[in-house]
Amino acid sequence: MIDEALVIEEKEEGWFSSCDNGSSLWIFAPDSKIRVWCATTSQSVIFRRIMMGHVLVSAAVLVFDSKKDRTGPRSLSSFRTAEDIFGYYLVFAFTLELAVHSIGRGFVIGRYTAEPESRPYFRESVFTKLNFAALVLDYGQLVLELGSSTAVVRIGRVARPFRLCYYAPIGVQNVVASFVESVPSLFNTIVIANAVWYSFAVVMTMEFAGMLRLCNDSGVAGKAECVGTYVDSTTSVTASRVWATRWRNFDNFGESYLTLFEVAALDSWSEVMYACMDVTSEDSQPSRNHRPWVALFFIAFIVIGGFFMLQLFVSIVVDAYARLRARESGLVMELQHRFHSIERLLEFNQPPNFPKRPKAQPFRRLCYDLCIPWDSTTTPDETGSGCDRVMRSIRRNFDNVVLMVLGCNLVLMATQHHGMSDWWAQTLFVTNFIFAGLFALELGIKMVAYTPQHYFQSKWDAFDALTILIVVVTAPL
């Protein structure tokens, strides 16, 4: 295995090495005086400090950027402002920097020496790619500003401060690189967080849709009495009674999701919690601490959807940073890192432990053929009767059909809102029973096919069974 990894190490350059004739940009040979000067200059500390000063100044200029009249073509007088001239100078300076690096070390191919720091500019690190992307945005902004100078085309300026990452100390670069490396894992965490918020949002919509309303006159009992005028006891001013909805509510899925997002961020979450605790019934004036148990729900959501998810995000970035530092410090060699990656790949790709296809039990064999893919004891036969072909098609797509039914159920649950018509409420009630029956049928088929003893060996299957049981029990509610 080590020998194969060494072969991979030698072929790392791949296609780029096969196209490399030793010249940068296919023009400047290794012994070219221009290339030698550019290579020496690009590795000079003075050059790096000069360019870092340009980056700092370009970022500082953004602070003094003010809102101007940028509708229509620019006039000659506004085009010659000091800001515009300095902006062109910065683009020229960064272009010159790119040219020095590309001539000295090559842009994509054309390594100057065998040292790692002399790799072609674009392939040196993610920060050189970030520098190049920022320069492209600067040129795009200049081209677009010739005809229009709206704020949209100037948004590329926000990429200027990110050039500092290339000149920053190695510790800062490691922090940024670890965040970039953890993006795929962060995406998985975002999916989990959205699943948690989705579940809580559906529950809150079902429980508090249309409830977070009140009259500005606290002396009335409900919406029916919230008419006419009243005298404000604090200001002694006569005002009209208004039955209003709170700023944050759970009237529909969108409002519920947004409100819970703010609660997870701890943004005025106590006000939302107290409002829900004071809810009495629909079209009734709230009463203080009428539902104290709601506080437990909010605490559970903040712990699960807030603190726990935040810890997941932080731990993923910290883990990526630790792996990056370990690889750079030599604690984990590259070959060891690949070996551990292969081990993890094998761990997550273990073949499923399906039971053997029964022969003496026709009903169980039918359930087996419906939901379990072919194992080593059964070979798919593409020939046969029409019934056999239908069974093969169901067997291939059983999980996809279940996933599609689950998606439809989630979409319909998200359509519940305050003020929906009676026929739609009845439709949701009926479809809730239908989906509960379909999920119970899926559980029954799998229990018969796997047998309970084999089915509950998987923790995920046990969790799935518990979820379906809760759905079936709460369907009439």
Secondary structure, DSSP 8 states (H G I E B T S, - for coil): -HHHHHHHHHTTTTHHHHH--S-BTTTB-TT-HHHHHHHHHHT-HHHHHHHHHHHHHHHHHGGG------SSS--HHHHTSHHHHHHHHHHHHHHHHHHHHHHHH-SSS--SSSSGGGS-GGGT-HHHHHHHHHHHHHHHHHHHHTT---TTGGGGGGGGGGGHHHHS-HHHHHHHHHHHHTHHHHHHHHHHHHHHHHHHHHHHHHHHTTTSEEES-TTS-BGGG--SEEE-TTT--EEE--EEE-SS--SSHHHHHHHHHHHHTTSSHHHHHHHHHT--STTB---TTS-TTHHHHHHHHIIIIIIIHHHHHHHHHHHHHHHHHHHHHTSS-HHHHHHHHHHHHHHTT---------SS-HHHHHHHHHHS---TT----S-S-HHHHHHHHHHHHHHHHHHHHHHHHHHHHHT--TT--HHHHHHHHHHHHHHHHHHHHHHHHHHHHH-HHHHTTSHHHHHHHHHHHHHHHHTT-
